[in-house]
């Protein structure tokens, strides 16, 4: 009896999460629906952007969001107020409209979605491929208004990302100590949070780092993503990822050349004077954005993927 009840409970959770994921995208990508979506999730509105938010870190699930946030907090001695893990384009749109410095983490789709399916085990290859492409497609118009960083650089040289972020948004986040000892310390903090938040799930499935016990699960998920039946969906996802990765490289090259792209306008306030707990000034209350801020800076260097 207990065994049957347990199976039903797992199936119900998987069904609920699948419906929640679908509902999240059916609601649309307008930030007006963001509070409603947040209230349907376990963390509620704790991740919302407020006038006290220092920066936003976003990306599709399993793209390195958690490591990025924990590493930034570690670097700043936990003095940063970061809004993250909404995993919805509307959060990025809202951050841009309010002039909040935003970091978008991207990761190639096969690794991302294999990890996503292994972690959740309630998704299906075709549906998560559509979600991944839908997420990035919505953010194509915003590529020049946020700092884009690739997963591979985040886990190998986060300080380089921090340098570009500070230059672009006039913040003063310290470098991250990416020594093996400190990275282990960050992963221990992540693992502790995962154990507290996902106590009903097998630790193998929610481990913040690849583990031997998860390889088989990830391999099966990877096979599903690479199934020839999903070839067109995967091609679309890869096309979008390549576009964002190219933009990340372009931003990096501009920074290294000393020609950093200026940040978006912010209601007559110079973003160079934007306050942060890391530069010793008090954050002013934000006002509604002007029309000028919503204009998208277009680039001819990296044409966007084919859009419907």
C-alpha positions as CSV (number, residue, x, y, z in Angstrom):
1,X,0.0,0.0,0.0
2,X,2.8,2.4,0.9
3,X,4.6,1.5,-2.2
4,X,1.6,2.3,-4.4
5,X,1.0,5.5,-2.5
6,X,4.6,6.6,-3.0
7,X,4.4,5.9,-6.7
8,X,1.2,7.9,-7.0
9,X,2.8,10.8,-5.1
10,X,5.8,10.8,-7.5
11,X,3.6,10.7,-10.6
12,X,1.5,13.5,-9.2
13,X,4.5,15.7,-8.6
14,X,5.8,15.0,-12.1
15,X,2.4,15.8,-13.6
16,X,2.1,19.0,-11.6
17,X,5.6,20.2,-12.6
18,X,4.9,19.4,-16.2
19,X,1.6,21.4,-16.1
20,X,3.3,24.2,-14.3
21,X,6.0,24.4,-17.0
22,X,3.5,24.4,-19.7
23,X,1.4,27.0,-17.9
24,X,4.4,29.2,-17.4
25,X,4.8,29.5,-21.2
26,X,1.1,29.6,-21.9
27,X,0.8,32.7,-19.7
28,X,3.0,34.5,-22.1
29,X,6.2,36.4,-21.8
30,X,4.9,39.7,-20.7
31,X,6.3,40.8,-17.3
32,X,2.7,41.6,-16.2
33,X,2.2,37.9,-15.6
34,X,5.3,37.4,-13.6
35,X,3.8,37.8,-10.1
36,X,1.2,35.2,-10.9
37,X,3.7,32.8,-12.2
38,X,5.9,33.3,-9.1
39,X,3.1,32.6,-6.8
40,X,2.6,29.2,-8.4
41,X,6.1,28.1,-7.5
42,X,7.6,26.9,-4.2
43,X,9.7,30.0,-3.6
44,X,6.8,32.4,-4.3
45,X,7.8,36.0,-4.8
46,X,11.1,35.8,-3.0
47,X,12.9,36.1,-6.4
48,X,11.1,39.2,-7.6
49,X,13.0,42.3,-8.7
50,X,12.7,45.2,-6.2
51,X,14.1,48.6,-5.8
52,X,16.9,47.1,-3.7
53,X,18.0,44.5,-6.3
54,X,21.6,44.9,-7.2
55,X,21.6,42.6,-10.3
56,X,19.7,39.9,-12.0
57,X,21.2,36.6,-13.1
58,X,19.0,34.5,-15.4
59,X,19.2,31.7,-17.9
60,X,17.4,28.5,-18.9
61,X,17.5,25.9,-16.1
62,X,20.7,23.9,-15.8
63,X,22.7,26.5,-17.6
64,X,25.0,27.3,-14.7
65,X,22.6,29.8,-12.9
66,X,23.1,28.4,-9.5
67,X,26.9,28.3,-9.6
68,X,27.0,31.8,-11.0
69,X,24.9,33.2,-8.2
70,X,26.7,31.4,-5.4
71,X,30.1,32.3,-6.8
72,X,29.1,36.0,-7.1
73,X,27.9,36.0,-3.6
74,X,31.0,34.3,-2.4
75,X,33.2,36.9,-4.2
76,X,31.2,39.8,-2.7
77,X,31.2,38.3,0.8
78,X,27.4,37.9,0.5
79,X,26.7,41.6,0.2
80,X,24.9,41.4,-3.1
81,X,21.2,41.3,-3.5
82,X,20.6,39.1,-6.6
83,X,17.3,38.2,-8.2
84,X,17.7,34.9,-10.0
85,X,16.2,31.5,-10.9
86,X,12.9,32.6,-12.4
87,X,13.9,31.0,-15.7
88,X,11.5,33.0,-17.7
89,X,12.1,35.6,-20.3
90,X,9.8,38.1,-18.6
91,X,12.2,38.4,-15.7
92,X,15.0,39.6,-18.1
93,X,12.5,41.9,-19.8
94,X,11.5,43.4,-16.5
95,X,15.1,43.9,-15.4
96,X,16.0,45.7,-18.6
97,X,12.9,47.9,-18.4
98,X,13.9,48.9,-14.8
99,X,17.6,49.5,-15.7
100,X,18.8,46.7,-13.4
101,X,22.2,45.2,-14.4
102,X,21.5,41.8,-15.9
103,X,23.6,38.8,-16.6
104,X,22.3,36.1,-19.0
105,X,24.0,32.7,-18.8
106,X,23.7,30.4,-21.8
107,X,24.8,26.8,-22.4
108,X,24.6,24.6,-25.4
109,X,21.3,22.8,-25.6
110,X,22.4,19.1,-25.6
111,X,24.2,19.4,-22.3
112,X,21.6,21.8,-20.8
113,X,18.6,19.6,-21.6
114,X,20.3,16.3,-20.8
115,X,20.9,17.8,-17.3
116,X,17.4,19.3,-17.2
117,X,15.8,16.0,-17.9
118,X,18.0,14.1,-15.5
119,X,17.3,16.6,-12.8
120,X,13.5,16.9,-13.2
121,X,12.6,13.6,-14.9
122,X,9.2,15.0,-15.6
123,X,10.0,16.5,-19.0
124,X,10.1,15.0,-22.5
125,X,12.7,15.7,-25.1
126,X,10.5,17.4,-27.6
127,X,8.8,19.6,-25.1
128,X,12.1,20.8,-23.4
129,X,13.6,21.5,-26.8
130,X,10.7,23.8,-27.6
131,X,11.0,25.4,-24.1
132,X,14.7,26.0,-24.6
133,X,14.2,27.6,-28.1
134,X,11.2,29.6,-26.9
135,X,13.2,31.0,-24.0
136,X,16.1,32.2,-26.1
137,X,14.0,33.4,-29.0
138,X,12.1,35.7,-26.7
139,X,15.3,37.3,-25.6
140,X,16.9,37.9,-29.1
141,X,15.8,41.6,-29.1
142,X,17.6,42.0,-25.7
143,X,21.0,40.7,-26.5
144,X,22.6,44.2,-26.6
145,X,20.9,45.2,-23.3
146,X,22.4,42.5,-21.0
147,X,25.7,40.9,-20.5
148,X,25.7,37.4,-22.0
149,X,28.1,34.8,-20.7
150,X,28.7,31.2,-21.7
151,X,28.6,28.4,-19.3
152,X,32.1,27.3,-20.2
153,X,33.6,30.7,-19.2
154,X,31.5,30.9,-16.0
155,X,32.9,27.6,-14.7
156,X,36.5,28.4,-15.8
157,X,37.0,32.1,-15.6
158,X,34.1,33.9,-13.8
159,X,36.4,36.8,-12.9
160,X,36.6,37.6,-16.6
161,X,32.9,37.7,-16.7
162,X,32.8,39.9,-13.6
163,X,35.3,42.4,-15.2
164,X,33.0,42.8,-18.2
165,X,29.9,43.1,-16.1
166,X,31.6,45.8,-13.9
167,X,32.7,47.7,-17.0
168,X,29.3,47.6,-18.6
169,X,27.2,48.5,-15.6
170,X,29.7,50.4,-13.4
171,X,29.4,48.0,-10.6
172,X,32.3,46.9,-8.4
173,X,31.9,43.2,-7.8
174,X,35.2,41.7,-6.6
175,X,37.0,38.9,-8.5
176,X,36.0,35.3,-7.7
177,X,38.6,33.1,-6.2
178,X,38.4,30.1,-8.7
179,X,40.9,28.0,-6.8
180,X,39.9,24.4,-6.4
181,X,39.5,24.8,-2.6
182,X,37.1,27.8,-3.0
183,X,35.1,26.2,-5.8
184,X,34.7,23.2,-3.6
185,X,33.4,25.5,-0.9
186,X,30.9,27.0,-3.2
187,X,29.6,23.6,-4.3
188,X,29.3,22.6,-0.7
189,X,27.0,25.6,-0.1
190,X,25.0,24.7,-3.2
191,X,24.7,21.0,-2.2
192,X,23.5,22.1,1.3
193,X,20.8,24.3,-0.2
194,X,19.7,21.5,-2.6
195,X,19.4,19.0,0.2
196,X,17.2,21.5,2.1
197,X,15.0,22.4,-0.9
198,X,14.8,19.0,-2.5
199,X,14.7,16.7,0.5
200,X,12.2,14.3,-1.2
201,X,14.3,13.8,-4.2
202,X,17.2,11.4,-4.7
203,X,20.5,13.3,-4.0
204,X,21.9,11.8,-7.2
205,X,19.3,13.7,-9.3
206,X,19.8,17.1,-7.6
207,X,23.6,17.0,-7.2
208,X,25.1,20.3,-8.2
209,X,28.0,18.5,-9.8
210,X,28.1,15.6,-12.2
211,X,28.3,12.3,-10.3
212,X,28.8,8.7,-11.2
213,X,25.3,7.9,-10.2
214,X,23.8,10.4,-12.6
215,X,25.8,9.5,-15.7
216,X,23.4,6.7,-16.7
217,X,20.4,9.1,-16.3
218,X,22.1,11.8,-18.2
219,X,23.1,9.4,-21.0
220,X,19.5,8.3,-21.5
221,X,18.3,11.9,-21.5
222,X,21.0,12.8,-24.0
223,X,19.9,9.9,-26.3
224,X,16.4,11.3,-26.2
225,X,17.5,14.8,-27.1
226,X,19.6,13.4,-30.0
227,X,16.8,11.2,-31.3
228,X,16.5,11.7,-35.1
229,X,12.8,12.5,-34.6
230,X,13.8,15.7,-32.9
231,X,16.4,16.7,-35.5
232,X,14.5,19.9,-36.5
233,X,13.8,21.0,-33.0
234,X,17.5,20.4,-32.0
235,X,18.7,22.4,-35.1
236,X,16.5,25.3,-34.0
237,X,17.9,25.2,-30.5
238,X,21.5,25.0,-31.7
239,X,20.9,27.9,-34.1
240,X,19.7,30.1,-31.2
241,X,22.5,29.0,-28.9
242,X,25.1,29.8,-31.6
243,X,23.6,33.3,-32.0
244,X,23.8,34.0,-28.2
245,X,27.3,32.5,-27.9
246,X,28.4,34.7,-30.8
247,X,27.0,37.7,-29.0
248,X,28.8,36.7,-25.9
249,X,32.1,36.5,-27.8
250,X,31.4,39.8,-29.5
251,X,30.8,41.5,-26.1
252,X,34.1,40.0,-24.8
253,X,36.1,41.2,-27.8
254,X,34.7,44.7,-27.6
255,X,35.6,44.8,-23.9
256,X,39.1,43.5,-24.5
257,X,39.6,46.1,-27.2
258,X,38.8,48.8,-24.8
259,X,35.6,49.7,-26.6
260,X,33.0,48.5,-24.1
261,X,29.4,48.8,-25.3
262,X,27.6,51.6,-23.3
263,X,24.8,50.4,-21.0
264,X,21.2,51.3,-21.9
265,X,19.9,54.7,-20.9
266,X,18.3,55.0,-17.5
267,X,15.8,57.8,-17.0
268,X,18.3,60.6,-17.3
269,X,20.5,59.0,-14.7
270,X,24.0,58.0,-15.7
271,X,24.4,54.3,-15.1
272,X,28.0,55.1,-14.3
273,X,26.6,56.5,-11.0
274,X,24.3,53.6,-10.4
275,X,24.5,52.8,-6.7
276,X,25.4,49.5,-5.2
277,X,26.3,48.2,-1.8
278,X,29.6,47.5,-3.3
279,X,30.4,51.1,-4.2
280,X,29.3,52.6,-0.9
281,X,26.2,54.5,-2.0
282,X,22.6,53.9,-1.2
283,X,20.3,52.6,-4.0
284,X,17.8,55.2,-5.1
285,X,14.2,54.3,-5.7
286,X,13.7,53.4,-9.3
287,X,11.0,55.0,-11.4
288,X,9.2,53.8,-14.5
289,X,11.4,53.5,-17.6
290,X,11.3,56.0,-20.4
291,X,10.5,55.1,-24.0
292,X,14.1,55.7,-25.0
293,X,15.3,52.9,-22.7
294,X,13.1,50.3,-24.5
295,X,14.8,50.9,-27.9
296,X,16.9,47.9,-28.9
297,X,20.4,48.5,-30.2
298,X,20.7,46.4,-33.3
299,X,23.9,44.9,-34.6
300,X,24.8,43.9,-38.1
301,X,27.7,41.7,-37.0
302,X,25.7,38.7,-35.9
303,X,22.4,38.3,-37.7
304,X,19.7,36.6,-35.6
305,X,18.5,33.1,-36.3
306,X,15.4,32.6,-38.5
307,X,12.4,33.7,-36.5
308,X,8.8,32.8,-37.3
